[in-house]
Amino acid sequence: MYTQSLDVPDSKTPPATTAAGEDAALQAQFDAAVANEGKVEPRDWMPQAYRKTLVRQISQHAHSEIVGMLPEGNWISRAPSLKRKAILIAKVQDEGGHGLYLYSAAETLGTSRDELLEALHSGKAKYSSIFNYPALTWADVGVIGWLVDGAAIMNQIPLCRCSYGPYARAMI
């Protein structure tokens, strides 16, 4: 239901403290709320697999926003005009803000920003690999803005309607 990769037990996941019958009732309520396009909030009961998937997805998205600042940020000092420098500064600042919104959403799931960044720095967490390619020319900066950001917008619009409230609000 959430992802196939979460079918493997995780030794870090705490054992459920509710009885099996109560767990089933909570799961049924959760499933009904999600099926009715309701929002799951941080204090609501949620399955551990759902929580784990959210942390992975939101952190990957946040990391991609932060790493996505790099190719364009490298061009701020080399932009061909003051106006274009200002545009790039605003765009890089905007990407950083997106990352911060997303890290905040992930923190509502009980994972600290330090943990998220440690996972990124150690290679345990992922980000969009498109940002590993260098922006060698000023034209590359335009292509990033047009194709990469345009594709990201198209892929992220459905996230505004996702079931986890803080993530959906961060996306809006």
C-alpha positions in Angstrom: 0.0 0.0 0.0 2.7 2.5 0.9 5.8 1.1 -0.9 7.3 -2.3 -1.5 10.5 -1.3 0.2 8.8 -1.0 3.6 7.8 -4.7 3.8 11.1 -5.4 5.5 10.9 -5.1 9.3 12.9 -2.1 10.6 14.9 -2.7 13.8 14.6 1.1 14.7 10.8 1.1 14.5 9.3 0.8 18.1 6.9 -2.1 18.6 3.3 -1.3 18.6 1.9 -0.6 22.1 -1.7 -1.1 21.3 -3.6 -4.4 21.4 -4.2 -6.2 18.1 -7.9 -5.4 18.1 -7.4 -1.7 18.9 -4.6 -1.6 16.2 -7.0 -3.0 13.7 -9.7 -0.4 14.6 -7.2 2.4 14.4 -6.0 1.1 11.0 -9.6 1.0 9.8 -10.2 4.6 10.9 -6.9 5.7 9.2 -7.8 3.9 6.0 -11.2 5.4 5.9 -9.9 8.9 6.5 -7.3 8.6 3.7 -9.9 7.0 1.3 -12.2 10.0 2.0 -9.4 12.4 1.1 -9.0 13.5 4.7 -5.8 14.9 6.0 -3.6 13.0 8.5 -2.2 15.4 11.1 1.0 14.9 13.2 -0.9 13.9 16.4 -3.2 11.4 14.6 -2.5 7.7 14.8 -0.8 6.4 11.7 0.8 3.1 10.7 4.6 3.0 11.2 5.1 2.1 7.5 3.1 5.3 6.5 5.3 7.4 8.9 8.5 5.9 7.6 7.5 6.4 4.0 6.6 10.1 4.7 9.9 10.7 6.4 11.8 9.2 3.4 9.7 11.0 0.8 9.7 14.4 2.5 13.4 14.3 3.4 14.3 13.3 -0.1 12.2 16.2 -1.5 13.8 18.6 1.1 17.3 17.4 0.2 16.6 17.9 -3.5 15.5 21.4 -2.9 18.6 22.3 -0.9 21.0 20.5 -3.3 19.1 22.1 -6.2 20.4 25.4 -5.1 23.9 24.5 -6.0 24.0 24.5 -9.9 22.3 27.9 -10.1 24.1 29.3 -7.0 27.4 28.7 -8.7 26.3 31.1 -11.4 25.3 34.1 -9.2 28.7 35.7 -9.5 29.0 35.0 -13.2 25.5 36.0 -14.4 25.7 38.3 -17.4 23.9 41.2 -15.8 22.9 42.7 -12.4 19.3 41.9 -13.1 20.1 38.2 -13.8 22.2 38.1 -10.6 19.2 39.3 -8.6 16.9 36.8 -10.3 19.3 34.0 -9.5 19.7 35.1 -5.9 15.9 35.2 -5.5 15.6 31.7 -7.1 18.3 30.2 -4.9 16.7 31.8 -1.8 13.3 30.4 -2.9 14.7 26.9 -3.2 16.3 27.2 0.3 12.9 28.2 1.6 11.2 25.2 0.0 13.7 23.0 1.7 13.1 24.5 5.1 9.3 24.1 4.7 9.9 20.5 3.9 12.3 19.8 6.7 9.8 21.3 9.1 7.1 19.0 7.7 9.4 16.0 8.3 10.1 17.2 11.8 6.4 16.8 12.6 6.9 13.1 12.2 9.4 12.9 15.0 12.6 13.0 13.0 15.0 15.9 13.8 16.5 18.1 11.1 20.0 17.0 12.4 19.0 13.3 11.7 17.8 14.2 8.2 21.0 16.1 7.4 23.2 13.4 8.9 21.4 10.8 6.7 22.1 13.1 3.6 25.7 13.6 4.5 26.4 10.0 5.2 24.7 8.9 1.9 21.9 7.0 3.6 19.3 9.6 2.3 18.8 10.3 -1.4 18.0 13.4 -3.5 17.3 14.0 -7.1 20.4 13.1 -9.1 19.7 15.7 -11.8 21.6 18.1 -9.6 24.8 16.1 -9.9 25.2 17.3 -13.4 27.2 20.6 -13.7 25.8 23.8 -15.1 28.8 24.5 -17.4 27.3 27.4 -19.3 24.8 30.2 -18.8 22.5 28.4 -21.1 22.5 25.4 -18.7 21.0 27.7 -16.0 18.1 28.5 -18.3 17.5 24.9 -19.1 17.5 24.0 -15.4 14.8 26.7 -14.9 12.8 25.6 -17.9 13.0 21.8 -17.9 14.0 20.7 -14.5 11.9 23.1 -12.5 9.0 22.8 -14.9 9.0 19.0 -14.6 9.2 19.3 -10.8 6.2 21.6 -10.7 4.2 19.1 -12.8 5.2 16.2 -10.5 4.6 18.2 -7.3 1.1 19.5 -8.0 -0.5 16.3 -6.8 1.4 16.5 -3.5 -0.7 19.5 -2.6 -3.5 17.0 -2.2 -1.5 14.3 -0.4 -2.9 12.7 2.7 -0.4 14.1 5.2 -1.5 17.6 6.1 1.8 19.3 6.9 3.3 18.0 3.6 0.3 19.2 1.6 0.4 22.6 3.2 4.1 22.9 2.6 3.6 22.1 -1.0 0.9 24.8 -1.4 
